[in-house]
Each structure stands twice: as C-alpha cells, then as structure tokens.
Amino acid sequence: MNTRHLAALLSSLISQLVLLLLLIFPSSNPLSITNSSFYDFLSPLLLHFLSTSEIAATISLLPFSKKRKRTHSSGSDAPANDGPTRFKLGRPDSSIRRNPDTFKKFFNMNSSTFDWLCGLLEPLLECRDPVDSPLNLSADTRLGIGLFRLATGANYSDISRQFSVSEAVSKFCAKQLCRVLCTNYRFWVGFPNSGELESVSTQFESISGLPNCCGVLCCVRFKINNESIAAQLVVDSSSRILSIIAGFRGDKNDFQVLKSSTLFQDIEKGTILNSQALHINGVVVPQFFVGDGNYPLLPWLMVPFDDPISQSNEENFNNSLNLIRSRGFKAIQSLRNWSVLNEPIEGEVKAAVASIGACSILHNMLLSRDDFSAFCEDLSDYSLHNQSSLKPGVGDSVACAIRSALATKATEFQSQKQ
C-alpha cells in the first residue's frame, strides 16, 4: 500500500474512533458541545481529523498524472524578476528558451501573465480530451501550444517539432484554447452596462473634449484562404475592446457590416446608448460612437467633416475625433500583432472567427494586467480616413446639428489646452 492510501486510511480510522467516543459519552445538550471541558477539547480535534480525513481521501482518489509537481526554474535561463515559469519550453534543441524575451516573442505576454492565465484556465484545458486517446499533457504545456499558435502563426508541423507532440495534438491544443476562451470567457469583450459607459465617456472627454462619446466604431478585415472576413469592433479610450462581432463577408463595406450586426439593431431599438442625453447650446446630444468616413453621419454616430476650413470649429472637431479614433487603430494593430491574424488564416470560417475572438479576449486580459507585450504604439501604417465615401443618412439634419454643437466643445477644449 502506498503512503497516500495509508494516510487516508489512518485519518479515516481516527475520525471514526472520535465519533465513537461521542456516541459513548454524549453531551447533555445535543445542540451544543461548549458546556463540557471534554467537548471543548474534543470538538476542534474532531473537526481537524474529519477535515484531514476528507482531504486525504480526496487526494488519494486523484490520478497521479494530474498531480504534477510544479518546479520553479533556476539558473541563468530563468526569467529575471518576471515570476515563475512552470513547464519546459520545447525540446532541448528548440529555439524557445526561458527568459522574458522568449515569452514576449513566442506567447505575446510576460511569464507572470502566462502563469496567471494558466491558473485561470487549468480546469478547462485539462478536460474534454479525445475519448479514445486522452492527452497526457499538463495545462501549461497545452496553454503554451495554443498561445504559440496564436502569437507566431506557426503551422502545426512546426508546433509539433517545437513541443515534441504530434501534429494532431498541436492542432487539438490550439483549437481547445480558442474554444475555452470564446465559450467561457467571452464576457471579457461584453458590452458595458449604462453605469460603466459613463466611465468610458468620461475618459474620452478627458482626451478630446467631446462629452457622451461611448466608443470608437471600426471595421477590420482578415484574410482566410483566398477570401477575407470582416470583424466589427467598438473600442474605449484605453484600446480595450468593448464589443466584437466577426464573420461577415469581407466584400461588404463598413456600413453594410454595421447594418448587418446585432449592435446596429440594439441601438435602433434603444437597447444600448439609451442613457440621458446632454444639452449643448440648445441641442440634445445623445450617447454616440465615433467612426471614420466609411460610415454615414447619424445622430448616434459622429464622423469627421469633409474638407474643414483651417482653424475652424470643424477642424478642431476632426482633430478631437482623430484623438479618439487612434485608440481604435491601436486595438486593430494590436490584434494583428497576434500573427495568426496577420497572415492568411487556413481552414474553415468558424475556426478563423474563433481565433479572432480568442485574440480579442487575450488582448483585453493583457490590458487588465498592464501587460503590453502585444500592444501596438506605432500607428505609422494607418492613415486617418476623414473623407466621407457615403451620403448623409435619413436623420442627417439632426445629426448635423449634434455634430456642430460638439464642434464648439472641441474648440473650447483646444483653447483650454493652449
């Protein structure tokens, strides 16, 4: 009999003996054991052995393969001041090594974030293995394989060589990570409630002078096989993704994607962006999003003025909008820093959408931990598209009045900064 089973058996026998003593010497009050010195002594002892017995019995039932020993790395190849790492990265001759640069390069996060994420996902990563051939892989190895795929865009044959697993296993782990994130952690990209939106608009006002702005609306396209799919995002002032809807045909223009989305339907129904409006110069200004010239001007969607006069309210408004819209560009480029999205995605549309969703969730997770390993600051590849390609919408007269009122606020903001 091994020591684990022996410990469980002894603890169980002791707890049963203590229970027997209680039956032989019952308390005068069955609801209380505080009136006797004997019970004063016995009560904590009983609780101790009962809990010990339960813990030991539980441990003895756990498969040994699930109770892996987590050792901290040591030596010159350990991450300096970046938290413990818990698994062997690749083969001995692999290009993967234990150091901070490795984690940023191969996983798009630092090692402390990796450990935090592994602890969060461990129960879900280690379940639902293939029935016929369960994987004998720890959660951190599974996570490493999945992140390596998303961060580097490596094909499954390269992943199998790096982690000494079969291509089928590497594919399973990569898909499993996306499935776990998109199924169990989609709330990380859930649209804020009305109270949270107030904080979002306050932050935007602090950088632009425009009140009641609740997000940047933008559309991005990713290549899949020989085609493309579109994803629609709403982003806050920290470039956190507030909403993402992916899987639209890439040949649709941005406004067609918007009209096809549940976001558009929710706004039109008054489900969101429905908090109390502001009054600026006698104009009612509702909560709104900001977009570029690929969208029409709507009462809840502000876009730049076409060809504004220099140093006018219109130009100041465009400048304020550009400050807001840059947050959306950063989010898009940061998503593309997950290389699986920056290269043509092979496979079904469903798998591509899962990769987009997983990278969006990871993007927000990293921002919440102030881990900017995958964050983009360089916007040199993006030009601010101000010229409208669409004609004004039906409600353009109301929208134009709102935009003009906001333009005066932009001018006031610019004057205060000078």
C-alpha positions as CSV (number, residue, x, y, z in Angstrom):
1,M,0.0,0.0,0.0
2,N,1.5,3.4,-1.0
3,T,1.8,6.2,1.5
4,R,-1.1,8.2,0.1
5,H,-3.6,5.4,0.6
6,L,-2.1,4.6,4.1
7,A,-2.5,8.3,5.2
8,A,-6.1,8.3,4.0
9,L,-6.9,5.0,5.8
10,L,-5.3,6.2,9.1
11,S,-7.1,9.5,9.1
12,S,-10.4,7.8,8.4
13,L,-9.9,5.3,11.3
14,I,-9.0,8.1,13.7
15,S,-12.1,10.2,12.8
16,Q,-14.3,7.1,13.2
17,L,-12.8,6.5,16.7
18,V,-13.5,10.1,17.7
19,L,-17.1,9.7,16.5
20,L,-17.4,6.5,18.6
21,L,-16.3,8.4,21.7
22,L,-19.0,10.9,21.1
23,L,-21.6,8.2,20.9
24,I,-20.4,6.6,24.2
25,F,-20.2,9.9,26.1
26,P,-23.0,12.0,24.6
27,S,-23.4,15.7,25.5
28,S,-26.3,16.7,27.8
29,N,-27.3,19.2,25.1
30,P,-27.1,17.6,21.7
31,L,-27.1,21.1,20.0
32,S,-24.1,22.3,21.9
33,I,-20.7,20.9,23.0
34,T,-19.5,24.0,24.8
35,N,-20.6,23.1,28.3
36,S,-18.1,20.4,28.9
37,S,-14.4,20.6,29.1
38,F,-14.2,17.2,27.4
39,Y,-16.1,18.5,24.5
40,D,-14.2,21.8,24.5
41,F,-11.1,19.6,23.8
42,L,-12.8,17.1,21.5
43,S,-14.6,19.5,19.2
44,P,-11.6,21.1,17.4
45,L,-9.9,17.7,17.4
46,L,-12.8,16.1,15.7
47,L,-13.1,18.8,13.1
48,H,-9.4,18.5,12.5
49,F,-9.4,14.8,11.9
50,L,-12.6,14.9,9.9
51,S,-11.2,17.5,7.5
52,T,-7.9,15.7,7.4
53,S,-9.6,12.5,6.5
54,E,-11.7,14.2,3.8
55,I,-8.6,15.9,2.2
56,A,-6.5,12.7,2.4
57,A,-9.3,10.6,0.9
58,T,-9.8,13.2,-1.9
59,I,-6.1,13.3,-2.7
60,S,-5.9,9.5,-2.8
61,L,-8.6,9.4,-5.5
62,L,-6.8,11.8,-7.8
63,P,-4.9,10.2,-10.7
64,F,-1.2,10.6,-10.2
65,S,-0.7,12.0,-13.7
66,K,-3.0,15.0,-12.8
67,K,-0.9,15.9,-9.7
68,R,2.2,17.1,-11.5
69,K,5.0,18.6,-9.5
70,R,5.4,22.3,-10.3
71,T,9.0,23.3,-10.0
72,H,10.4,26.8,-10.4
73,S,13.1,27.3,-12.9
74,S,16.6,28.3,-11.7
75,G,19.8,29.2,-13.3
76,S,20.8,31.7,-15.9
77,D,18.0,30.9,-18.2
78,A,15.3,31.7,-15.7
79,P,13.1,34.8,-16.3
80,A,14.6,37.7,-14.3
81,N,12.1,39.4,-12.0
82,D,9.2,38.1,-14.1
83,G,7.5,35.4,-12.0
84,P,7.9,31.7,-12.0
85,T,7.5,29.6,-15.2
86,R,6.3,26.1,-14.8
87,F,7.0,24.0,-17.9
88,K,9.8,23.0,-20.1
89,L,9.6,25.1,-23.2
90,G,10.1,22.9,-26.2
91,R,12.8,20.4,-27.0
92,P,16.4,20.7,-25.6
93,D,17.5,22.0,-29.1
94,S,14.4,24.2,-29.5
95,S,14.8,27.9,-30.2
96,I,12.4,28.5,-27.3
97,R,14.2,29.5,-24.1
98,R,13.2,30.6,-20.6
99,N,13.6,34.4,-20.5
100,P,11.4,37.4,-20.7
101,D,12.1,38.0,-24.4
102,T,11.0,34.4,-25.1
103,F,7.6,34.9,-23.6
104,K,7.0,38.1,-25.4
105,K,8.2,36.7,-28.7
106,F,6.5,33.3,-28.6
107,F,3.5,33.9,-26.4
108,N,2.8,37.7,-26.6
109,M,2.8,38.1,-22.8
110,N,5.2,38.1,-19.9
111,S,5.8,35.0,-17.8
112,S,3.7,36.2,-14.8
113,T,0.7,36.7,-17.1
114,F,1.3,33.3,-18.5
115,D,1.2,31.8,-15.0
116,W,-1.9,33.8,-14.1
117,L,-3.7,32.6,-17.3
118,C,-2.6,29.0,-16.8
119,G,-4.1,29.0,-13.3
120,L,-7.3,30.6,-14.6
121,L,-7.7,28.1,-17.5
122,E,-6.3,24.9,-16.0
123,P,-9.5,23.1,-15.1
124,L,-10.9,23.7,-18.5
125,L,-7.8,22.9,-20.5
126,E,-7.4,19.5,-18.8
127,C,-10.9,18.3,-19.6
128,R,-12.7,17.1,-22.7
129,D,-9.8,15.3,-24.1
130,P,-10.4,12.9,-27.1
131,V,-12.3,9.9,-25.7
132,D,-10.2,7.3,-27.4
133,S,-6.8,8.9,-26.8
134,P,-6.7,11.3,-23.8
135,L,-3.7,13.6,-23.7
136,N,-1.1,13.2,-21.0
137,L,-0.2,16.9,-21.1
138,S,-0.2,19.4,-18.3
139,A,-2.3,22.6,-18.6
140,D,0.7,24.8,-19.0
141,T,2.0,22.8,-22.0
142,R,-1.4,22.9,-23.6
143,L,-1.6,26.7,-23.0
144,G,1.9,27.1,-24.4
145,I,1.0,25.2,-27.6
146,G,-2.2,27.3,-28.1
147,L,-0.5,30.6,-27.4
148,F,2.4,29.7,-29.6
149,R,0.0,29.1,-32.5
150,L,-1.8,32.4,-31.9
151,A,1.3,34.6,-31.2
152,T,3.5,33.3,-34.0
153,G,1.1,31.9,-36.6
154,A,3.2,28.8,-36.8
155,N,1.8,25.9,-38.7
156,Y,1.1,22.7,-36.9
157,S,4.1,20.8,-38.1
158,D,6.4,23.5,-36.7
159,I,4.5,23.4,-33.4
160,S,4.8,19.7,-33.2
161,R,8.5,19.9,-33.6
162,Q,8.9,22.7,-31.0
163,F,6.8,20.9,-28.3
164,S,7.6,17.3,-29.2
165,V,4.0,16.4,-29.8
166,S,2.1,15.1,-32.9
167,E,0.5,17.5,-35.4
168,A,-2.9,16.2,-34.3
169,V,-2.1,17.1,-30.7
170,S,-0.8,20.5,-31.5
171,K,-4.0,21.2,-33.6
172,F,-6.2,19.9,-30.8
173,C,-4.5,22.1,-28.1
174,A,-4.7,25.2,-30.3
175,K,-8.3,24.8,-31.1
176,Q,-9.1,23.9,-27.5
177,L,-7.6,27.1,-26.2
178,C,-9.7,29.2,-28.6
179,R,-12.8,27.2,-27.7
180,V,-12.3,27.6,-24.0
181,L,-11.7,31.3,-24.3
182,C,-14.6,32.0,-26.6
183,T,-17.0,29.8,-24.7
184,N,-16.2,30.5,-21.1
185,Y,-14.5,34.0,-21.1
186,R,-16.5,35.9,-23.8
187,F,-17.6,38.3,-21.0
188,W,-14.1,39.9,-21.3
189,V,-15.4,41.5,-24.5
190,G,-19.0,42.1,-23.3
191,F,-20.5,45.5,-24.0
192,P,-20.6,47.7,-20.8
193,N,-23.8,48.5,-19.0
194,S,-25.1,52.1,-18.7
195,G,-23.1,52.8,-15.5
196,E,-19.9,51.5,-17.0
197,L,-20.4,53.5,-20.2
198,E,-20.4,56.7,-18.1
199,S,-16.8,55.9,-17.1
200,V,-16.0,55.2,-20.8
201,S,-17.4,58.6,-21.9
202,T,-15.6,60.5,-19.1
203,Q,-12.3,59.1,-20.3
204,F,-13.0,60.1,-23.9
205,E,-14.0,63.6,-22.8
206,S,-10.7,64.0,-20.9
207,I,-8.6,63.4,-24.1
208,S,-10.9,65.0,-26.7
209,G,-13.2,67.5,-25.0
210,L,-16.2,65.7,-26.6
211,P,-18.8,64.6,-24.0
212,N,-21.0,61.5,-24.3
213,C,-18.7,59.5,-26.6
214,C,-19.1,55.8,-25.7
215,G,-16.6,54.2,-28.1
216,V,-14.8,54.0,-31.4
217,L,-16.5,52.0,-34.1
218,C,-14.2,50.4,-36.6
219,C,-14.1,47.5,-39.0
220,V,-11.1,45.3,-39.9
221,R,-10.7,42.5,-42.4
222,F,-8.7,39.3,-42.1
223,K,-7.6,37.0,-44.9
224,I,-8.9,33.5,-44.8
225,N,-7.8,31.1,-47.5
226,N,-8.3,33.2,-50.7
227,E,-11.0,35.4,-49.3
228,S,-11.5,37.7,-46.3
229,I,-13.8,38.1,-43.4
230,A,-14.7,41.3,-41.6
231,A,-14.9,42.0,-37.9
232,Q,-16.6,45.0,-36.3
233,L,-15.1,46.4,-33.1
234,V,-16.1,49.0,-30.5
235,V,-13.1,50.3,-28.5
236,D,-12.7,52.5,-25.5
237,S,-10.0,55.1,-24.7
238,S,-7.5,52.5,-23.4
239,S,-8.0,50.5,-26.6
240,R,-9.9,47.9,-24.7
241,I,-12.4,46.1,-26.9
242,L,-15.9,46.7,-25.7
243,S,-17.6,44.6,-28.5
244,I,-16.5,42.5,-31.4
245,I,-18.6,40.7,-34.0
246,A,-16.7,38.7,-36.6
247,G,-17.6,36.5,-39.6
248,F,-19.1,39.0,-42.0
249,R,-18.2,38.7,-45.7
250,G,-15.1,40.7,-46.4
251,D,-16.6,42.2,-49.6
252,K,-19.2,44.2,-47.6
253,N,-18.4,47.8,-46.9
254,D,-18.1,49.0,-43.3
255,F,-21.7,50.4,-43.2
256,Q,-23.1,47.2,-44.7
257,V,-21.3,45.3,-41.9
258,L,-22.7,47.6,-39.3
259,K,-26.3,47.3,-40.6
260,S,-26.0,43.5,-40.6
261,S,-24.8,43.5,-37.0
262,T,-26.8,43.0,-33.8
263,L,-25.1,46.2,-32.5
264,F,-27.0,48.2,-35.1
265,Q,-30.2,46.6,-34.2
266,D,-29.7,47.1,-30.5
267,I,-29.0,50.8,-31.0
268,E,-32.0,51.3,-33.3
269,K,-34.2,49.5,-30.7
270,G,-32.9,51.7,-27.9
271,T,-31.4,48.8,-26.1
272,I,-28.0,50.5,-25.8
273,L,-26.8,54.1,-26.0
274,N,-30.1,55.0,-24.3
275,S,-28.9,56.9,-21.2
276,Q,-29.9,60.5,-20.6
277,A,-28.8,62.9,-23.3
278,L,-26.8,66.1,-22.8
279,H,-27.8,69.6,-23.9
280,I,-25.2,71.7,-25.7
281,N,-26.1,75.1,-27.0
282,G,-29.8,74.0,-27.0
283,V,-29.0,70.8,-28.9
284,V,-29.9,67.4,-27.5
285,V,-26.7,65.3,-27.7
286,P,-27.3,61.5,-27.1
287,Q,-24.7,59.0,-26.4
288,F,-22.7,58.2,-29.6
289,F,-19.9,56.3,-31.2
290,V,-17.2,57.8,-33.4
291,G,-16.3,56.4,-36.8
292,D,-14.4,57.4,-40.0
293,G,-15.6,58.5,-43.4
294,N,-16.6,54.9,-44.3
295,Y,-19.7,55.4,-42.2
296,P,-22.6,57.9,-42.6
297,L,-23.3,60.7,-40.2
298,L,-26.1,59.5,-37.8
299,P,-27.4,61.0,-34.5
300,W,-25.5,58.3,-32.6
301,L,-22.5,58.0,-35.0
302,M,-20.2,61.0,-35.4
303,V,-17.9,61.1,-38.4
304,P,-15.4,63.8,-39.5
305,F,-16.2,66.9,-41.5
306,D,-15.2,66.8,-45.2
307,D,-12.6,69.4,-46.1
308,P,-12.9,71.6,-43.0
309,I,-11.7,75.2,-43.1
310,S,-8.4,75.7,-41.3
311,Q,-8.6,76.6,-37.6
312,S,-12.4,76.4,-37.7
313,N,-14.7,74.5,-35.3
314,E,-14.9,71.8,-37.9
315,E,-11.2,71.3,-38.0
316,N,-11.0,71.3,-34.2
317,F,-13.7,68.7,-34.2
318,N,-11.8,66.5,-36.7
319,N,-8.7,66.8,-34.5
320,S,-10.7,65.7,-31.5
321,L,-12.2,62.8,-33.4
322,N,-8.7,61.7,-34.6
323,L,-7.5,61.5,-31.0
324,I,-10.5,59.2,-30.2
325,R,-10.1,57.1,-33.4
326,S,-6.4,56.5,-32.8
327,R,-7.5,54.2,-29.9
328,G,-9.4,52.0,-32.4
329,F,-6.4,51.9,-34.7
330,K,-4.2,50.7,-31.8
331,A,-6.6,48.0,-31.0
332,I,-6.7,46.8,-34.6
333,Q,-2.9,46.8,-34.9
334,S,-2.5,45.0,-31.5
335,L,-4.8,42.3,-32.8
336,R,-2.7,42.0,-35.9
337,N,0.3,41.5,-33.5
338,W,-1.2,38.1,-32.9
339,S,0.5,36.7,-36.0
340,V,-2.2,34.1,-36.7
341,L,-4.4,37.1,-37.7
342,N,-1.7,38.9,-39.7
343,E,-1.3,36.0,-42.1
344,P,-3.9,34.3,-44.3
345,I,-5.9,32.0,-41.9
346,E,-6.1,28.5,-43.2
347,G,-9.2,26.4,-42.5
348,E,-12.9,27.0,-42.0
349,V,-14.5,30.3,-41.3
350,K,-15.6,29.0,-37.9
351,A,-12.0,28.4,-36.9
352,A,-11.0,31.8,-38.1
353,V,-13.7,33.5,-36.1
354,A,-12.7,31.5,-33.0
355,S,-9.1,32.8,-33.5
356,I,-10.3,36.4,-33.8
357,G,-12.4,36.0,-30.7
358,A,-9.6,34.4,-28.7
359,C,-7.1,37.1,-29.6
360,S,-9.6,39.8,-28.7
361,I,-10.2,38.2,-25.3
362,L,-6.5,37.8,-24.7
363,H,-6.0,41.5,-25.8
364,N,-8.3,42.7,-23.0
365,M,-6.8,40.3,-20.5
366,L,-3.3,41.6,-21.1
367,L,-4.5,45.2,-20.8
368,S,-6.2,44.4,-17.5
369,R,-2.8,43.3,-16.2
370,D,-0.9,46.2,-17.6
371,D,1.0,43.7,-19.8
372,F,1.7,45.5,-23.1
373,S,3.7,42.7,-24.7
374,A,1.3,42.5,-27.7
375,F,0.3,46.2,-27.6
376,C,1.0,48.5,-30.6
377,E,2.1,52.1,-30.2
378,D,3.2,52.7,-33.7
379,L,0.4,53.9,-36.0
380,S,2.5,54.8,-38.9
381,D,0.8,52.2,-41.1
382,Y,-2.6,53.9,-40.6
383,S,-3.9,57.0,-42.2
384,L,-6.9,58.9,-40.7
385,H,-9.6,58.5,-43.3
386,N,-11.7,61.6,-42.9
387,Q,-13.2,61.9,-46.4
388,S,-16.7,60.5,-46.4
389,S,-17.5,57.9,-49.0
390,L,-21.2,57.8,-48.1
391,K,-24.0,60.2,-48.5
392,P,-25.7,61.5,-45.3
393,G,-28.4,59.3,-43.8
394,V,-32.1,60.0,-43.3
395,G,-31.6,61.7,-40.0
396,D,-28.7,63.8,-41.2
397,S,-30.3,67.2,-40.2
398,V,-30.5,66.1,-36.6
399,A,-27.0,64.5,-36.8
400,C,-25.5,67.7,-38.4
401,A,-26.9,69.8,-35.5
402,I,-25.4,67.4,-33.0
403,R,-22.0,67.4,-34.7
404,S,-22.0,71.2,-34.9
405,A,-22.7,71.5,-31.2
406,L,-19.9,69.1,-30.4
407,A,-17.6,71.1,-32.7
408,T,-18.0,74.1,-30.4
409,K,-16.9,71.9,-27.4
410,A,-13.9,70.7,-29.4
411,T,-12.9,74.4,-29.9
412,E,-13.3,75.2,-26.2
413,F,-11.2,72.2,-25.4
414,Q,-8.4,73.2,-27.8
415,S,-8.4,76.7,-26.4
416,Q,-8.0,75.5,-22.8
417,K,-5.0,73.4,-23.9
418,Q,-3.2,76.4,-25.4
